[in-house]
Amino acid sequence: MRLHCLLCGNPVVNSAQNSGSTMNDLRPHAYRVLRFGYYEVDLRTAELHRAGMRVRLHGQPFQVLAMLLERRGDVVTREELKQRLWPEDTFVDFDHSLNTAINKLREALGDSADNPRFVETLPRRGYRFIAPVSATGVANAPGAISAVSRSEAEHGVRPFPQAGVPPTDTGPHLRSLASERLQEAPTYRGPLAPRPVPVEPRSVTVPELVRFAHGKSVRPMVLGVCVAVTLAALGWFFRPTAAPRVLRTMQLTDFGLAWSHSKIVTDGTRLYFVRREGAHLDIVQTALTGGEPLPIPSPFPVATLYDISPDRTTLLVGGGERGWIHQHPVWFLPLAGGTPRRLGDVAALDAAWSADGREIFFATASALYAVGKDGATPRQLVGLPGQILHLSRSPDGRLLRFSLRNTQTGSFSLWQVSTDGSNLHELLKGWHSDTGWLEGEFGGAWTPDGKYYLFISTRDGENTLWAIPERVGFLTWRRPKPAPLYEGPLFFAVPTVDQRNRTIFVVGDEPESRELMRFDATLRRFEPYFRGMPARWVRFSSDGQWVAYVHASDLTLWRSRADGSDPLQLTVPPLRAFTPDWSPDGKMLAFAASEPGKVSKICTISRDGGLAQPVLPADEEEWDPNWLADGKTLIFGRMSPSYEFGSMGIYKLNLETKQNSLLAGSAEFTKPAVSPNRRYVGGLTAGGRELMLFDSKSGQWTKLVSGVGFLNLSWSRDSRQIYFQDVQRGREQPILRVLISDLKVEHIASRDQLLRTDVRVFSL
């Protein structure tokens, strides 16, 4: 992750003639519907289907697809794509925007640059559509126009501005969404409606009353004109605040270790954010214009950033032992140096300063509190049935807003409450009704002038930054609807805005760059494996002839021979695959699968391809399937959307009878791993602090080892040792193994053996 800024300015209404490149630029296709493989493209409606199911693809990625199909078999150069999609007067990082469009297109088609089935890359030249295409249906329109482009042509305005996007890079960045100004813009009233202007009142002397020839006074007319002008002036002065727009983006850091799950704050000259190295989190600073981040000294193994004091001298931080989303003790950390001071006994998921600096608002798992700076006698403001995150206080000090994670559905929503605990309500109730698993609205923050409230909305795996104008216009009884501000390739969480209300700063999380490595025990170092393929969850069949893995770029499931030959893609987006396991005969694979907005379910699929079949109805999260020796039984881990410890468990499922039962004594265990001889089951307690072992012969659980936070269990082939990783132990995140016979723990490797220095995290 890296730091970025978004530069924002006024909305601009363009005429249809100047609205930029649209799909109208394409010359007429003779056909409306094109088919290739399982896919069907309707150029008239700008829709892509796979086997009859709609695939999400719109905007520039769809336009790229249409252009490639128009010239299928021929090379479409990058320059031709630029001229068609990004005219000369468009300010955009063309290379990054085109790469992003191609990546989204490949993701929608389940394609890959390394092994292309549809879109072939010709380095430094362009792209070519290589699959056979059939065409049916004569188009009525003279050209193929996408839904987005049709809207542009008719209304002369783009649903999203042609904002520039940052240079291509991998990993998380800190970015600023930088701009001329983040302010209101003229309200568009149509081409024939003049914009009212304020009229300066002045003294006018009327020597005598003027009358028309028919004897009627003009006084009522004069009064009417005065009233109309006054109302127009008031209407202009009290007009609703219009939404800003992003003009361009700039990358501020390039070290790849910024952490998107924590806030960013500024004192007006510096930015403060959290850096992640392995499981170690610390607070760093950089100039508003970017540069090399410098650490803020603190005694905490894990530090998360909550807020900065109103006088900009002290950080409010959470300092603890473990990272990610945990309640941490709350501390005051002076920026000028000095000893951190604990806020009483307060521990919180998030916290925010009051406007006058006298109180601290803080959130626990299901309640919101206020407490004085001495930390004594916190008072509860409100209790909520969910997890409170991303707490933000309004600039005038009257309101609190926060994200609430629903413990039943796993979705996010924005809520508001007064700082005295009154008037609790959902902020955008009914705005979207299709919120799914890990989707919704979250990460809100006000601009310093209070004119806008910015937040993130996630749907179908895509992130959009939205703005709510806070000022309600004259004679306007309803709050303005949210307006989209930025949609791009970055995944980001909590934005912040500079004191001039011009620049938005975010930590941008681009798709991770992963490389498969193997550890050489003799040389004591990691080396590339499978040519450094970006693979995850690599599993070999029992006979060693086959290997299954998940491609890191799009989380598709693949299998191949053990030497890498005969590769076959088994799943396609938007289905995402995790933790595959081979059946004993090597003919089937079980894996965890999820789609955007839905919980993860265990599915099975043939080694030779076909449809993935869920093994149980969708009601709770299911992970980590393991086959037993009979080939008819699966062991898997379960967790409810609340992530509550009591909802965990390791289960045993008969695939023929669908009989499902809890493994004895495993009610608070998860992450199962079955040994190759099928006798043992490894598991982790809640939070991963203890590695447990179940012996099927004795029916008993035994604690093997304790640590900070374990993950990624893997057995040796002889079933005598179990490998695991303490992913929450500092920067090193060591890989360890324990001998079943005597419980002896051995250190195998850590991040120190990696030759690269820009690795944020590595996993077994």
Stockholm file with secondary structure:
# STOCKHOLM 1.0

chainA/1-764         MRLHCLLCGNPVVNSAQNSGSTMNDLRPHAYRVLRFGYYEVDLRTAELHRAGMRVRLHGQPFQVLAMLLERRGDVVTREELKQRLWPEDTFVDFDHSLNTAINKLREALGDSADNPRFVETLPRRGYRFIAPVSATGVANAPGAISAVSRSEAEHGVRPFPQAGVPPTDTGPHLRSLASERLQEAPTYRGPLAPRPVPVEPRSVTVPELVRFAHGKSVRPMVLGVCVAVTLAALGWFFRPTAAPRVLRTMQLTDFGLAWSHSKIVTDGTRLYFVRREGAHLDIVQTALTGGEPLPIPSPFPVATLYDISPDRTTLLVGGGERGWIHQHPVWFLPLAGGTPRRLGDVAALDAAWSADGREIFFATASALYAVGKDGATPRQLVGLPGQILHLSRSPDGRLLRFSLRNTQTGSFSLWQVSTDGSNLHELLKGWHSDTGWLEGEFGGAWTPDGKYYLFISTRDGENTLWAIPERVGFLTWRRPKPAPLYEGPLFFAVPTVDQRNRTIFVVGDEPESRELMRFDATLRRFEPYFRGMPARWVRFSSDGQWVAYVHASDLTLWRSRADGSDPLQLTVPPLRAFTPDWSPDGKMLAFAASEPGKVSKICTISRDGGLAQPVLPADEEEWDPNWLADGKTLIFGRMSPSYEFGSMGIYKLNLETKQNSLLAGSAEFTKPAVSPNRRYVGGLTAGGRELMLFDSKSGQWTKLVSGVGFLNLSWSRDSRQIYFQDVQRGREQPILRVLISDLKVEHIASRDQLLRTDVRVFSL
#=GR chainA/1-764 SS CEEEEEEEECCCCCCGGGSCCCGGGSCCCSCSEEEETTEEEETTTTEEEETTEEECCCHHHHHHHHHHHHTTTSEEEHHHHHHHHSCTTCCCCHHHHHHHHHHHHHHHHTCCSSSCSSEEEETTTEEEECSCCEEESCCSSSSCCCHHHHHHHHHSCCSSCCCCCCCCCCSEEEEEECCSCCCCCCCCCCTTCCCCCCCCCCCCCCSSCCBCTTSCBSHHHHHHHHHHHHHHHHHHHTCCCCCCEEEEEEECCCSSCBCTTSCCEECSSEEEEEEEETTEEEEEEEETTCCCCEECCCSCSEEEEEEECTTSSEEEEEEESCCSSCCEEEEEEETTCCCCEEEEEEEESEEEECTTSSEEEEECSSEEEEEETTCCSCEEEEECSEEEEEEEECTTSSEEEEEEEETTTCCEEEEEEETTSCCCEETTTTSCSCCCBTCEEEEEEECTTSSEEEEEEEETTEEEEEEEECCCCTTCCSCCCCEEEEESSCBCCCCEECTTSCEEEEEEECCCCCCCEEEETTTTEEEECGGGCCEEEEEECTTSSEEEEEETTTTEEEEEETTSCSCEECCCTTCEEEEEEECTTSSEEEEEEECTBSCCEEEEEETTCCCCEESSCSSSEEEEEEECTTSSEEEEEEECTTCCGGGCEEEEEETTTCCEEECTTCTTEEEEEECTTSSEEEEEEGGGCEEEEEETTTTEEEEEEECSCEEEEEECTTSSEEEEEETTSTTTCCEEEEETTTCCEEEEECGGGCSCSCCCCCCC
#=GC SS_cons         CEEEEEEEECCCCCCGGGSCCCGGGSCCCSCSEEEETTEEEETTTTEEEETTEEECCCHHHHHHHHHHHHTTTSEEEHHHHHHHHSCTTCCCCHHHHHHHHHHHHHHHHTCCSSSCSSEEEETTTEEEECSCCEEESCCSSSSCCCHHHHHHHHHSCCSSCCCCCCCCCCSEEEEEECCSCCCCCCCCCCTTCCCCCCCCCCCCCCSSCCBCTTSCBSHHHHHHHHHHHHHHHHHHHTCCCCCCEEEEEEECCCSSCBCTTSCCEECSSEEEEEEEETTEEEEEEEETTCCCCEECCCSCSEEEEEEECTTSSEEEEEEESCCSSCCEEEEEEETTCCCCEEEEEEEESEEEECTTSSEEEEECSSEEEEEETTCCSCEEEEECSEEEEEEEECTTSSEEEEEEEETTTCCEEEEEEETTSCCCEETTTTSCSCCCBTCEEEEEEECTTSSEEEEEEEETTEEEEEEEECCCCTTCCSCCCCEEEEESSCBCCCCEECTTSCEEEEEEECCCCCCCEEEETTTTEEEECGGGCCEEEEEECTTSSEEEEEETTTTEEEEEETTSCSCEECCCTTCEEEEEEECTTSSEEEEEEECTBSCCEEEEEETTCCCCEESSCSSSEEEEEEECTTSSEEEEEEECTTCCGGGCEEEEEETTTCCEEECTTCTTEEEEEECTTSSEEEEEEGGGCEEEEEETTTTEEEEEEECSCEEEEEECTTSSEEEEEETTSTTTCCEEEEETTTCCEEEEECGGGCSCSCCCCCCC
//
